Amino acid sequence: DAMVIQNPRYQVTQFGKPVTLSCSQTLNHNVMYWYQQKSSQAPKLLFHYYDKDFNNEADTPDNFQSRRPNTSFCFLDIRSPGLGDAAMYLCATSREGGSEAFFGQGTRLTVV
Amino acid sequence: GESVGLHLPTLSVQEGDNSIINCAYSNSASDYFIWYKQESGKGPQFIIDIRSNMDKRQGQRVTVLLNKTVKHLSLQIAATQPGDSAVYFCAEKGSGGYQKVTFGTGTKLQVIP
């Protein structure tokens, strides 16, 4: 059974048109992460939530925002997608103090 | 800035042989060092971790070694199988209440039947 679910699996958006990616979890973990992964590269952490506390990486562009309305759901908002934002976006969760992060299948974003 | 990185981008191994994937890290304050496996089109999957106060940890067909003196981490896979073909990433998790998980450069493991 999927524990971290990302929707949609594939998303095509127009240049400059806001887009939202969603993630839900059934693990009740208090930490949730968003990563950007480009081809043949390592996942790059954009931000993470520790409960409701939002932690933004210093080099995450302002174009990327996130919302976590409750424990189970987390959203990634890209306000004005550029061609360089085309990538796989991965959501993950972990419990506080644990080392294992559970990843969703990812959403592959294409910008046209 | 502090980072975690790998030496080899691609490793080809004959089926049945042992594989060794290496990683160098620079953040000595990390609490955990972790290996992930990522198959094509999927999210990373946790393989094994090692706490910073340990030198070695074994799992099923996998062993992780941590050398804090030279800041080196390795993943050994015994009797490599075709299903082991994937990209392997080392990662580290911060200490205390700092929950950030950051990834190093991946190594692609190709198993030759």
Backbone of each chain as ProteinMPNN parsed JSONL, in Angstrom:
{"seq_chain_A": "DAMVIQNPRYQVTQFGKPVTLSCSQTLNHNVMYWYQQKSSQAPKLLFHYYDKDFNNEADTPDNFQSRRPNTSFCFLDIRSPGLGDAAMYLCATSREGGSEAFFGQGTRLTVV", "coords_chain_A": {"N_chain_A": [[0.83, -1.192, 0.0], [0.561, 2.182, -0.878], [2.297, 4.694, 0.857], [3.214, 7.239, 0.825], [1.899, 9.501, -1.196], [1.866, 10.964, -4.311], [0.437, 13.398, -6.35], [-0.259, 14.995, -9.462], [1.19, 12.122, -11.262], [2.416, 12.882, -13.563], [2.828, 16.099, -14.833], [2.003, 18.705, -16.92], [2.714, 21.996, -17.621], [2.192, 25.417, -18.516], [4.637, 27.821, -19.454], [5.198, 30.18, -16.996], [2.683, 29.857, -15.871], [0.941, 29.358, -12.903], [1.389, 26.455, -10.854], [0.43, 23.636, -8.925], [1.633, 21.058, -6.922], [0.84, 18.033, -5.272], [0.993, 16.209, -2.171], [0.425, 13.451, -0.118], [0.262, 11.646, 2.969], [0.154, 8.566, 4.803], [1.387, 7.873, 7.05], [1.55, 9.355, 9.3], [3.735, 10.912, 9.937], [5.764, 13.498, 11.307], [7.55, 15.052, 9.924], [7.993, 16.466, 6.774], [9.149, 16.582, 3.429], [10.202, 18.395, 0.505], [11.703, 17.752, -2.549], [13.688, 18.604, -5.386], [14.522, 17.013, -8.357], [16.687, 16.758, -10.946], [17.577, 15.396, -14.171], [19.837, 12.712, -13.889], [20.926, 13.715, -11.573], [21.378, 14.303, -8.032], [18.696, 14.263, -5.621], [17.559, 17.452, -4.674], [17.167, 19.321, -1.856], [14.419, 21.353, -1.265], [12.703, 22.504, 0.675], [11.599, 21.833, 4.07], [9.189, 20.59, 6.418], [8.83, 20.62, 9.859], [6.663, 19.403, 11.822], [4.513, 22.064, 12.018], [6.401, 23.9, 11.498], [8.154, 25.644, 9.143], [10.889, 25.163, 7.033], [13.041, 26.658, 5.03], [15.328, 26.127, 2.374], [18.367, 27.885, 1.843], [19.031, 28.435, -0.793], [16.762, 28.026, -2.249], [14.604, 29.103, -4.73], [12.458, 32.032, -4.655], [10.256, 31.624, -6.115], [9.251, 29.185, -5.514], [6.976, 27.838, -3.304], [5.394, 26.581, -0.323], [2.825, 24.71, 1.313], [1.363, 23.398, 4.243], [-1.347, 22.18, 5.292], [-2.275, 20.334, 7.167], [-1.239, 17.42, 9.087], [-1.19, 15.336, 7.238], [-1.116, 16.272, 4.613], [0.714, 18.024, 2.055], [1.754, 20.709, 0.028], [3.273, 21.799, -2.985], [3.879, 24.798, -4.43], [4.432, 26.367, -7.451], [5.035, 29.415, -8.508], [5.514, 30.855, -10.895], [6.332, 29.068, -13.28], [9.387, 28.32, -14.881], [11.347, 27.304, -17.766], [13.542, 26.067, -16.718], [12.608, 24.894, -14.445], [11.593, 22.476, -14.968], [11.474, 19.19, -13.98], [11.814, 16.298, -11.813], [9.753, 16.134, -9.036], [9.969, 15.379, -5.744], [8.362, 14.119, -2.917], [8.731, 13.516, 0.535], [8.633, 11.784, 3.69], [9.392, 11.654, 7.182], [9.804, 10.311, 10.471], [10.158, 12.141, 13.501], [13.459, 12.282, 14.584], [14.057, 9.877, 13.384], [15.93, 8.047, 10.884], [15.164, 7.163, 8.419], [13.734, 8.159, 5.431], [10.692, 8.271, 3.737], [9.743, 8.007, 0.494], [7.621, 9.401, -2.041], [6.359, 8.501, -5.322], [6.961, 10.525, -6.957], [6.456, 13.538, -8.925], [6.56, 14.253, -12.241], [7.413, 17.125, -13.764], [6.714, 19.013, -16.569], [7.499, 21.835, -18.461], [6.082, 23.941, -20.768]], "CA_chain_A": [[0.0, 0.0, 0.0], [1.334, 3.409, -0.964], [2.271, 5.42, 2.116], [3.397, 8.633, 0.44], [1.227, 9.545, -2.496], [2.016, 12.24, -4.996], [-0.45, 13.605, -7.497], [-0.317, 13.845, -10.357], [2.491, 11.538, -11.572], [2.963, 13.707, -14.64], [2.153, 17.387, -14.927], [2.491, 19.615, -17.949], [2.224, 23.334, -17.358], [2.709, 26.436, -19.429], [5.601, 28.778, -18.939], [4.612, 31.285, -16.268], [1.36, 29.56, -15.301], [1.106, 28.725, -11.578], [1.07, 25.041, -10.777], [0.518, 23.064, -7.578], [1.828, 19.612, -6.804], [0.348, 17.63, -3.968], [1.564, 15.042, -1.511], [-0.285, 13.034, 1.084], [0.917, 10.525, 3.642], [-0.668, 7.81, 5.757], [2.308, 7.411, 8.084], [1.459, 10.263, 10.452], [5.055, 11.453, 10.251], [5.699, 14.941, 11.514], [8.479, 15.754, 9.038], [7.732, 16.284, 5.341], [10.178, 17.227, 2.613], [10.072, 18.517, -0.948], [12.974, 17.743, -3.262], [13.706, 18.727, -6.835], [15.557, 16.157, -8.929], [16.874, 16.846, -12.388], [18.114, 14.177, -14.754], [21.183, 12.276, -13.513], [21.424, 14.449, -10.417], [20.837, 13.929, -6.732], [17.587, 15.098, -5.153], [17.982, 18.694, -4.024], [16.153, 19.72, -0.888], [13.864, 22.703, -1.423], [12.289, 22.891, 2.027], [10.958, 20.776, 4.83], [8.358, 20.947, 7.556], [8.927, 19.856, 11.11], [5.313, 19.766, 12.229], [4.101, 23.231, 11.243], [7.552, 24.785, 11.296], [8.624, 25.609, 7.766], [12.32, 25.394, 6.919], [13.371, 26.892, 3.628], [16.75, 26.112, 2.069], [18.822, 29.237, 1.495], [19.124, 28.626, -2.231], [15.479, 27.738, -2.903], [14.08, 30.356, -5.297], [11.188, 32.536, -4.115], [9.229, 31.096, -7.011], [8.755, 27.95, -4.913], [6.328, 28.018, -2.016], [4.807, 25.333, 0.159], [1.775, 24.767, 2.324], [1.063, 22.143, 4.92], [-2.557, 22.485, 6.059], [-2.396, 19.386, 8.273], [-0.152, 16.44, 9.12], [-1.227, 14.388, 6.123], [-0.999, 16.871, 3.281], [1.689, 19.078, 1.824], [1.659, 21.163, -1.348], [4.349, 22.603, -3.565], [3.354, 25.766, -5.384], [5.42, 27.065, -8.271], [4.23, 30.593, -8.869], [5.716, 31.205, -12.302], [7.308, 28.073, -13.737], [10.246, 28.565, -16.02], [11.808, 26.076, -18.403], [14.515, 25.452, -15.828], [11.936, 24.223, -13.332], [11.205, 21.132, -15.391], [12.226, 18.251, -13.134], [11.008, 15.407, -10.976], [9.586, 16.681, -7.694], [9.798, 14.265, -4.817], [7.9, 14.384, -1.561], [9.155, 12.464, 1.448], [8.281, 11.989, 5.094], [10.112, 10.866, 8.175], [9.386, 10.626, 11.831], [11.159, 12.913, 14.234], [14.558, 11.501, 15.132], [14.352, 8.702, 12.57], [16.827, 8.288, 9.764], [14.582, 6.732, 7.159], [12.746, 8.995, 4.773], [9.843, 7.512, 2.828], [9.508, 8.846, -0.668], [6.584, 9.115, -3.012], [6.834, 8.147, -6.651], [7.392, 11.75, -7.64], [5.687, 14.155, -10.013], [7.453, 14.778, -13.277], [6.874, 18.38, -14.269], [7.179, 19.511, -17.862], [7.099, 23.223, -18.694], [6.073, 24.179, -22.218]], "C_chain_A": [[0.876, 1.258, 0.0], [1.19, 4.193, 0.321], [2.473, 6.907, 1.898], [2.918, 8.726, -1.008], [1.373, 10.938, -3.095], [1.094, 12.283, -6.204], [-0.187, 14.956, -8.138], [1.068, 13.224, -10.555], [3.201, 12.359, -12.638], [2.13, 14.981, -14.74], [2.823, 18.211, -16.018], [1.897, 20.983, -17.671], [2.85, 24.313, -18.35], [3.7, 27.334, -18.711], [4.852, 29.924, -18.252], [3.268, 31.017, -15.625], [1.511, 28.834, -13.965], [0.665, 27.264, -11.597], [1.267, 24.573, -9.337], [0.665, 21.559, -7.662], [1.421, 19.213, -5.392], [0.994, 16.349, -3.479], [0.708, 14.724, -0.295], [0.422, 11.825, 1.677], [-0.033, 9.874, 4.635], [0.161, 7.359, 6.946], [2.232, 8.238, 9.368], [2.829, 10.777, 10.901], [4.98, 12.957, 10.393], [6.668, 15.723, 10.645], [8.111, 15.431, 7.59], [8.71, 17.142, 4.553], [9.681, 17.381, 1.177], [11.478, 18.606, -1.544], [12.706, 17.981, -4.744], [14.831, 17.842, -7.351], [15.574, 16.301, -10.442], [17.63, 15.617, -12.873], [19.565, 13.944, -14.343], [21.783, 13.069, -12.354], [20.789, 13.93, -9.141], [19.61, 14.778, -6.417], [18.127, 16.295, -4.385], [16.857, 19.166, -3.121], [15.724, 21.164, -1.133], [13.469, 23.288, -0.066], [11.763, 21.674, 2.759], [10.163, 21.366, 5.98], [8.687, 20.027, 8.713], [7.669, 20.259, 11.868], [4.876, 20.971, 11.381], [5.255, 24.187, 10.942], [8.123, 24.574, 9.898], [10.105, 25.973, 7.727], [12.702, 25.468, 5.444], [14.888, 26.795, 3.436], [17.159, 27.485, 1.528], [18.805, 29.487, -0.008], [17.845, 28.238, -2.971], [14.9, 29.05, -3.432], [12.736, 30.73, -4.684], [9.988, 32.047, -4.922], [8.569, 29.83, -6.44], [8.214, 28.259, -3.524], [5.738, 26.67, -1.592], [3.752, 25.626, 1.205], [1.606, 23.406, 2.934], [-0.148, 22.391, 5.814], [-2.794, 21.557, 7.242], [-1.27, 18.364, 8.157], [-0.059, 15.645, 7.833], [-0.888, 14.995, 4.769], [0.066, 17.962, 3.227], [1.646, 19.423, 0.34], [2.902, 21.946, -1.739], [3.729, 23.499, -4.619], [4.521, 26.406, -6.129], [4.69, 28.228, -8.92], [4.338, 30.942, -10.347], [6.769, 30.263, -12.878], [8.094, 28.532, -14.956], [10.709, 27.24, -16.593], [12.794, 25.328, -17.51], [13.901, 24.743, -14.637], [11.423, 22.841, -13.716], [12.101, 20.121, -14.68], [11.248, 17.249, -12.545], [10.937, 16.051, -9.593], [9.171, 15.545, -6.766], [9.345, 14.778, -3.453], [8.352, 13.216, -0.69], [8.698, 12.805, 2.851], [9.248, 11.212, 5.965], [9.569, 11.206, 9.547], [10.528, 11.372, 12.517], [12.214, 11.981, 14.819], [14.919, 10.273, 14.324], [15.255, 9.039, 11.405], [16.189, 7.978, 8.425], [13.551, 7.724, 6.662], [11.997, 8.136, 3.766], [9.436, 8.434, 1.687], [8.271, 8.414, -1.444], [7.211, 8.797, -4.355], [7.293, 9.375, -7.449], [6.366, 12.258, -8.638], [6.69, 14.709, -11.01], [6.79, 15.99, -13.918], [7.546, 18.753, -15.581], [6.649, 20.932, -18.042], [7.205, 23.508, -20.191], [5.828, 25.665, -22.52]], "O_chain_A": [[1.816, 1.371, 0.787], [0.08, 4.346, 0.831], [1.981, 7.735, 2.665], [3.475, 8.1, -1.91], [1.046, 11.945, -2.467], [0.992, 11.324, -6.97], [0.077, 15.941, -7.449], [2.045, 13.772, -10.045], [4.422, 12.51, -12.617], [0.9, 14.943, -14.731], [4.041, 18.387, -16.033], [0.684, 21.104, -17.503], [3.901, 24.049, -18.935], [3.597, 27.565, -17.506], [3.983, 30.556, -18.852], [2.756, 31.869, -14.898], [2.155, 27.786, -13.911], [-0.299, 26.894, -12.267], [2.152, 25.051, -8.627], [-0.073, 20.88, -8.375], [1.632, 19.961, -4.437], [1.472, 15.525, -4.259], [0.319, 15.616, 0.459], [1.096, 11.076, 0.97], [-0.897, 10.524, 5.224], [-0.298, 6.558, 7.76], [2.789, 7.854, 10.397], [3.053, 11.04, 12.082], [4.222, 13.618, 9.683], [6.613, 16.952, 10.63], [7.939, 14.267, 7.229], [9.052, 18.258, 4.944], [8.854, 16.603, 0.7], [12.313, 19.403, -1.117], [11.658, 17.617, -5.278], [15.955, 17.902, -6.853], [14.593, 16.0, -11.123], [18.241, 14.895, -12.086], [20.405, 14.839, -14.431], [23.0, 13.091, -12.175], [19.791, 13.211, -9.172], [19.501, 15.903, -6.903], [19.029, 16.169, -3.557], [15.732, 19.382, -3.572], [16.553, 22.072, -1.2], [13.848, 24.405, 0.287], [11.514, 20.627, 2.162], [10.424, 22.475, 6.447], [8.805, 18.813, 8.553], [7.617, 21.326, 12.479], [4.873, 20.891, 10.153], [5.087, 25.165, 10.214], [8.521, 23.469, 9.53], [10.523, 26.969, 8.316], [12.683, 24.471, 4.722], [15.649, 27.323, 4.247], [16.384, 28.152, 0.842], [18.59, 30.616, -0.451], [17.851, 28.133, -4.198], [14.723, 30.001, -2.671], [11.974, 29.866, -4.249], [8.853, 32.064, -4.447], [7.467, 29.459, -6.843], [8.893, 28.855, -2.688], [5.603, 25.75, -2.399], [3.785, 26.65, 1.887], [1.691, 22.384, 2.252], [0.009, 22.773, 6.974], [-3.442, 21.944, 8.215], [-0.449, 18.434, 7.243], [1.039, 15.316, 7.384], [-0.42, 14.291, 3.874], [0.291, 18.703, 4.184], [1.517, 18.538, -0.506], [3.496, 22.657, -0.928], [3.129, 23.021, -5.582], [5.465, 26.915, -5.524], [3.83, 28.036, -9.779], [3.338, 31.29, -10.976], [7.947, 30.61, -12.958], [7.539, 29.057, -15.921], [10.498, 26.185, -15.995], [12.868, 24.1, -17.547], [14.606, 24.059, -13.895], [10.88, 22.122, -12.878], [13.327, 20.189, -14.769], [10.037, 17.334, -12.746], [11.96, 16.467, -9.048], [8.171, 14.86, -6.981], [9.888, 15.747, -2.92], [8.354, 12.067, -1.132], [8.413, 13.961, 3.165], [9.847, 10.23, 5.527], [8.956, 12.253, 9.752], [11.696, 11.241, 12.151], [11.88, 10.997, 15.479], [15.974, 9.679, 14.544], [15.334, 10.194, 10.987], [16.635, 8.486, 7.396], [12.615, 8.084, 7.377], [12.606, 7.362, 3.028], [8.859, 9.501, 1.902], [7.924, 7.234, -1.497], [8.433, 8.818, -4.509], [7.938, 9.247, -8.49], [5.524, 11.507, -9.129], [7.55, 15.522, -10.67], [5.732, 15.879, -14.538], [8.771, 18.801, -15.686], [5.471, 21.192, -17.798], [8.262, 23.343, -20.8], [5.786, 26.059, -23.686]]}, "seq_chain_B": "GESVGLHLPTLSVQEGDNSIINCAYSNSASDYFIWYKQESGKGPQFIIDIRSNMDKRQGQRVTVLLNKTVKHLSLQIAATQPGDSAVYFCAEKGSGGYQKVTFGTGTKLQVIP", "coords_chain_B": {"N_chain_B": [[29.929, 25.258, 1.121], [28.77, 22.685, 3.456], [28.832, 19.288, 2.395], [27.845, 16.217, 0.799], [29.335, 13.708, -1.085], [30.097, 11.599, -3.965], [32.625, 9.359, -5.316], [32.672, 7.881, -7.781], [30.878, 7.931, -10.786], [29.691, 5.822, -12.295], [29.376, 2.325, -11.995], [30.243, -0.825, -13.028], [29.412, -4.171, -12.627], [29.92, -7.655, -12.453], [27.37, -10.077, -12.422], [26.78, -11.693, -9.366], [29.201, -11.045, -8.281], [30.762, -9.013, -5.712], [29.808, -5.687, -4.829], [31.082, -2.409, -4.369], [30.352, 0.697, -3.251], [31.257, 4.037, -2.96], [31.498, 6.974, -0.856], [32.138, 10.341, -0.014], [32.063, 12.547, 2.71], [31.464, 15.743, 4.29], [30.319, 16.928, 6.467], [30.795, 16.632, 9.67], [29.08, 16.725, 11.782], [26.782, 15.338, 11.346], [24.119, 13.131, 12.24], [23.181, 10.74, 11.296], [24.146, 8.559, 8.654], [23.19, 7.58, 5.462], [22.063, 5.214, 3.057], [20.514, 5.217, -0.101], [18.533, 3.71, -2.635], [17.723, 4.181, -5.98], [15.548, 3.406, -8.434], [14.847, 3.55, -11.939], [12.542, 6.072, -12.718], [11.321, 6.032, -10.262], [10.845, 6.93, -6.773], [13.495, 7.524, -4.355], [14.629, 4.777, -2.368], [14.978, 3.658, 0.886], [17.853, 1.968, 2.049], [19.829, 1.223, 4.013], [21.105, 2.445, 7.121], [23.541, 4.203, 9.126], [24.568, 5.039, 12.307], [26.297, 7.878, 13.569], [28.051, 7.202, 15.57], [28.912, 4.693, 15.112], [30.851, 2.123, 13.382], [30.376, 0.156, 11.566], [27.72, -1.518, 9.95], [25.446, -4.106, 9.353], [23.196, -5.437, 6.928], [20.691, -7.229, 5.129], [22.461, -8.779, 2.787], [23.791, -6.405, 2.447], [26.28, -4.094, 3.574], [27.289, -1.396, 5.503], [29.937, 0.823, 5.884], [31.613, 3.078, 7.969], [33.99, 5.51, 8.088], [35.214, 7.681, 10.112], [37.515, 9.075, 10.452], [38.624, 9.675, 7.968], [36.402, 10.648, 6.822], [34.619, 9.04, 5.263], [32.328, 6.957, 3.589], [30.942, 3.814, 2.849], [29.171, 1.474, 0.789], [28.568, -1.868, 0.693], [27.616, -4.447, -1.39], [26.715, -7.704, -1.369], [27.122, -10.529, -3.519], [26.009, -9.509, -6.028], [23.024, -8.781, -7.786], [20.94, -8.767, -10.779], [18.674, -7.227, -10.164], [19.708, -5.335, -8.499], [20.624, -3.297, -9.985], [20.69, 0.106, -10.339], [20.544, 3.583, -9.312], [22.59, 4.691, -6.728], [22.503, 6.553, -3.793], [24.266, 8.324, -1.319], [23.406, 9.793, 1.792], [22.865, 12.278, 4.321], [21.762, 12.926, 7.628], [20.806, 15.514, 9.774], [21.873, 16.358, 13.128], [20.383, 16.074, 16.426], [17.494, 18.051, 16.874], [17.378, 18.795, 14.284], [16.169, 18.183, 11.239], [16.886, 17.826, 8.613], [17.503, 16.136, 5.557], [20.041, 15.507, 3.401], [21.356, 14.883, 0.146], [24.053, 13.166, -1.481], [26.099, 13.026, -4.484], [25.049, 10.678, -6.937], [25.778, 7.177, -7.647], [25.738, 5.153, -10.427], [24.858, 1.855, -10.637], [25.589, -0.833, -12.599], [24.646, -4.019, -13.383], [26.07, -6.764, -14.799], [24.816, -9.427, -16.571]], "CA_chain_B": [[29.074, 24.71, 2.165], [29.028, 21.287, 3.739], [28.219, 18.478, 1.338], [28.116, 14.788, 0.748], [29.573, 13.434, -2.51], [30.591, 10.289, -4.343], [33.787, 9.389, -6.166], [32.479, 7.255, -9.078], [29.532, 8.078, -11.313], [29.16, 4.565, -12.824], [30.073, 1.122, -11.583], [29.753, -2.038, -13.687], [29.787, -5.339, -11.835], [29.41, -8.934, -12.936], [26.391, -10.715, -11.534], [27.373, -12.632, -8.428], [30.337, -10.414, -7.606], [30.432, -8.009, -4.696], [29.905, -4.287, -5.27], [31.432, -1.438, -3.33], [30.053, 2.072, -3.666], [31.904, 4.913, -1.994], [30.967, 8.318, -0.663], [32.883, 11.21, 0.889], [31.209, 13.558, 3.312], [32.242, 16.794, 4.94], [29.654, 17.401, 7.675], [31.057, 15.708, 10.765], [28.04, 16.837, 12.803], [25.597, 14.56, 10.988], [23.774, 12.083, 13.188], [23.011, 9.505, 10.541], [24.537, 8.465, 7.245], [22.14, 6.726, 4.925], [22.138, 4.842, 1.636], [19.251, 5.071, -0.806], [18.549, 3.121, -3.976], [16.684, 4.757, -6.808], [15.331, 2.779, -9.738], [14.379, 4.5, -12.943], [11.141, 6.481, -12.639], [10.779, 5.85, -8.921], [11.472, 7.684, -5.706], [14.546, 6.799, -3.632], [14.189, 3.789, -1.392], [15.932, 3.471, 1.971], [18.503, 0.66, 2.098], [20.437, 0.998, 5.312], [21.717, 3.638, 7.69], [24.505, 3.979, 10.189], [24.635, 6.183, 13.188], [27.643, 8.462, 13.508], [28.921, 6.621, 16.597], [29.194, 3.316, 14.716], [31.799, 1.953, 12.283], [29.908, -0.854, 10.617], [26.384, -2.059, 10.178], [25.114, -5.084, 8.309], [21.81, -5.769, 6.657], [20.597, -8.398, 4.271], [23.366, -8.653, 1.63], [24.45, -5.092, 2.402], [27.06, -3.651, 4.724], [27.737, -0.006, 5.403], [31.121, 1.125, 6.678], [31.819, 4.501, 8.207], [35.329, 5.856, 8.559], [35.104, 9.086, 10.481], [38.835, 9.7, 10.373], [38.801, 10.227, 6.622], [35.08, 11.093, 6.381], [34.313, 8.177, 4.131], [31.205, 6.043, 3.783], [30.844, 2.89, 1.728], [28.091, 0.49, 0.762], [28.99, -3.118, 0.074], [26.518, -5.334, -1.755], [27.237, -9.053, -1.617], [26.475, -11.349, -4.554], [25.173, -8.542, -6.74], [22.009, -9.372, -8.654], [20.42, -7.799, -11.763], [17.731, -6.319, -9.502], [20.451, -4.295, -7.784], [20.928, -2.215, -10.928], [19.978, 1.322, -9.938], [21.442, 4.638, -8.843], [22.715, 4.67, -5.278], [22.859, 7.842, -3.208], [24.468, 8.465, 0.108], [22.731, 10.967, 2.332], [23.13, 12.467, 5.728], [20.694, 13.588, 8.364], [21.362, 16.368, 10.813], [21.825, 15.891, 14.509], [19.43, 16.694, 17.336], [16.172, 18.31, 16.32], [17.515, 19.285, 12.921], [15.68, 17.007, 10.542], [17.175, 17.901, 7.182], [18.189, 15.03, 4.887], [20.647, 15.994, 2.162], [21.887, 13.81, -0.675], [25.282, 13.303, -2.239], [26.053, 12.632, -5.89], [24.749, 9.264, -7.069], [26.551, 6.231, -8.446], [24.896, 4.214, -11.16], [25.363, 0.486, -10.592], [25.117, -1.675, -13.698], [24.981, -5.415, -13.148], [26.207, -7.473, -16.068], [24.375, -10.817, -16.346]], "C_chain_B": [[29.355, 23.25, 2.404], [28.278, 20.426, 2.75], [28.582, 17.024, 1.511], [28.31, 14.439, -0.715], [30.172, 12.093, -2.745], [31.761, 10.433, -5.279], [33.458, 8.941, -7.589], [31.065, 7.458, -9.562], [28.908, 6.766, -11.781], [30.036, 3.418, -12.385], [29.444, -0.075, -12.277], [30.305, -3.25, -12.96], [29.168, -6.588, -12.452], [28.43, -9.505, -11.917], [27.087, -11.746, -10.655], [28.583, -12.075, -7.699], [29.839, -9.451, -6.531], [30.64, -6.613, -5.269], [30.286, -3.416, -4.08], [31.212, -0.046, -3.906], [30.545, 2.997, -2.572], [31.294, 6.309, -1.965], [31.883, 9.072, 0.294], [31.924, 12.246, 1.449], [32.067, 14.591, 4.012], [31.615, 17.274, 6.248], [29.818, 16.406, 8.805], [29.958, 15.716, 11.822], [26.806, 16.007, 12.485], [25.389, 13.419, 11.968], [23.675, 10.718, 12.512], [23.617, 9.67, 9.152], [23.716, 7.324, 6.648], [22.436, 6.404, 3.462], [20.726, 4.644, 1.097], [19.508, 4.458, -2.182], [17.419, 3.753, -4.766], [16.653, 4.065, -8.17], [14.689, 3.798, -10.672], [12.888, 4.794, -12.789], [10.505, 6.33, -11.269], [11.47, 6.774, -7.931], [12.567, 6.871, -5.034], [13.958, 5.882, -2.566], [15.308, 3.573, -0.378], [16.518, 2.055, 1.912], [18.97, 0.369, 3.517], [21.001, 2.323, 5.806], [22.755, 3.222, 8.72], [24.576, 5.244, 11.025], [26.082, 6.639, 13.265], [28.593, 7.866, 14.544], [29.262, 5.145, 16.314], [30.202, 3.281, 13.567], [31.258, 1.053, 11.178], [28.493, -1.26, 10.98], [26.036, -2.97, 9.009], [23.623, -5.251, 8.193], [21.786, -7.032, 5.82], [21.368, -8.135, 2.986], [24.052, -7.295, 1.538], [25.17, -4.81, 3.704], [27.444, -2.21, 4.491], [28.894, 0.179, 6.375], [31.29, 2.626, 6.786], [33.211, 4.714, 8.779], [35.336, 7.352, 8.841], [36.441, 9.812, 10.375], [39.047, 10.382, 9.022], [37.468, 10.656, 6.015], [34.636, 10.35, 5.133], [33.237, 7.17, 4.516], [31.184, 5.087, 2.595], [29.667, 1.937, 1.917], [28.609, -0.738, 0.033], [27.75, -3.97, -0.166], [27.116, -6.684, -2.101], [26.421, -9.742, -2.712], [25.48, -10.51, -5.36], [24.271, -9.223, -7.766], [21.525, -8.333, -9.67], [19.45, -6.794, -11.152], [18.403, -5.231, -8.681], [20.82, -3.128, -8.693], [20.051, -1.01, -10.618], [21.02, 2.406, -9.697], [21.414, 4.633, -7.322], [23.21, 6.031, -4.798], [23.205, 7.659, -1.748], [23.781, 9.757, 0.548], [23.095, 11.092, 3.798], [21.968, 13.215, 6.357], [21.3, 14.314, 9.556], [21.147, 15.817, 12.206], [20.761, 16.637, 15.298], [18.077, 16.893, 16.68], [16.205, 18.769, 14.881], [17.257, 18.127, 11.983], [16.065, 16.928, 9.077], [17.934, 16.679, 6.69], [18.725, 15.554, 3.562], [21.384, 14.86, 1.468], [23.223, 14.185, -1.303], [25.067, 12.888, -3.686], [25.867, 11.123, -6.007], [25.78, 8.485, -7.849], [25.587, 5.279, -9.12], [25.563, 2.846, -11.137], [24.735, -0.301, -11.729], [25.585, -3.094, -13.443], [24.96, -6.148, -14.486], [25.834, -8.932, -15.866], [25.431, -11.824, -16.771]], "O_chain_B": [[30.097, 22.628, 1.645], [27.191, 20.799, 2.307], [29.49, 16.659, 2.259], [27.492, 14.852, -1.536], [30.71, 11.487, -1.819], [31.914, 11.451, -5.954], [33.927, 9.573, -8.536], [30.123, 7.183, -8.819], [27.692, 6.609, -11.674], [31.263, 3.507, -12.395], [28.246, -0.318, -12.134], [31.506, -3.347, -12.707], [28.027, -6.566, -12.915], [28.646, -9.42, -10.708], [27.876, -12.562, -11.132], [28.954, -12.565, -6.633], [28.654, -9.125, -6.461], [31.532, -6.389, -6.087], [29.869, -3.656, -2.947], [31.811, 0.332, -4.913], [30.281, 2.769, -1.391], [30.663, 6.755, -2.923], [32.349, 8.516, 1.289], [31.068, 12.76, 0.729], [33.242, 14.356, 4.295], [32.271, 17.939, 7.049], [29.064, 15.438, 8.893], [29.903, 14.821, 12.666], [25.869, 15.975, 13.282], [26.344, 12.819, 12.462], [24.037, 9.689, 13.084], [23.605, 10.751, 8.563], [23.569, 6.257, 7.244], [22.99, 7.225, 2.73], [19.874, 4.011, 1.721], [20.556, 4.664, -2.795], [16.291, 3.85, -4.282], [17.607, 4.135, -8.946], [14.074, 4.771, -10.237], [12.071, 3.875, -12.736], [9.292, 6.481, -11.123], [12.534, 7.327, -8.209], [12.567, 5.644, -5.132], [12.932, 6.179, -1.954], [16.455, 3.331, -0.754], [15.791, 1.076, 1.748], [18.553, -0.61, 4.135], [21.331, 3.208, 5.016], [22.837, 2.062, 9.125], [24.635, 6.359, 10.507], [26.995, 5.843, 13.043], [29.81, 8.006, 14.416], [29.822, 4.45, 17.161], [30.389, 4.274, 12.866], [31.635, 1.175, 10.012], [28.124, -1.334, 12.152], [26.293, -2.655, 7.847], [22.884, -5.217, 9.177], [22.744, -7.804, 5.807], [20.934, -7.319, 2.173], [24.833, -7.072, 0.613], [24.741, -5.222, 4.781], [27.877, -1.845, 3.398], [28.838, -0.249, 7.528], [31.129, 3.354, 5.806], [33.56, 4.164, 9.823], [35.449, 8.174, 7.932], [36.479, 11.033, 10.225], [39.568, 11.494, 8.936], [37.403, 10.991, 4.833], [34.323, 10.944, 4.101], [33.24, 6.613, 5.614], [31.387, 5.509, 1.456], [29.239, 1.643, 3.033], [29.04, -0.65, -1.117], [26.941, -4.184, 0.737], [27.929, -6.795, -3.019], [25.207, -9.564, -2.816], [24.278, -10.773, -5.365], [24.694, -10.111, -8.505], [21.687, -7.135, -9.441], [19.407, -5.638, -11.573], [17.74, -4.304, -8.216], [21.277, -2.088, -8.218], [18.823, -1.099, -10.634], [22.22, 2.18, -9.856], [20.349, 4.578, -6.708], [24.185, 6.582, -5.311], [22.526, 6.932, -1.023], [23.606, 10.685, -0.24], [23.566, 10.146, 4.428], [21.291, 14.018, 5.715], [22.179, 13.798, 10.246], [20.334, 14.918, 12.42], [20.297, 17.701, 14.886], [17.573, 15.997, 16.004], [15.164, 19.1, 14.313], [18.045, 17.183, 11.935], [15.601, 16.034, 8.369], [18.891, 16.237, 7.324], [17.96, 15.993, 2.704], [21.962, 13.989, 2.118], [23.488, 15.347, -1.612], [23.979, 12.452, -4.063], [26.473, 10.368, -5.247], [26.559, 9.052, -8.615], [24.73, 4.675, -8.474], [26.706, 2.7, -11.572], [23.513, -0.424, -11.818], [26.782, -3.344, -13.303], [23.958, -6.143, -15.202], [26.47, -9.619, -15.066], [25.218, -13.03, -16.648]]}, "name": "protein", "num_of_chains": 2, "seq": "DAMVIQNPRYQVTQFGKPVTLSCSQTLNHNVMYWYQQKSSQAPKLLFHYYDKDFNNEADTPDNFQSRRPNTSFCFLDIRSPGLGDAAMYLCATSREGGSEAFFGQGTRLTVVGESVGLHLPTLSVQEGDNSIINCAYSNSASDYFIWYKQESGKGPQFIIDIRSNMDKRQGQRVTVLLNKTVKHLSLQIAATQPGDSAVYFCAEKGSGGYQKVTFGTGTKLQVIP"}
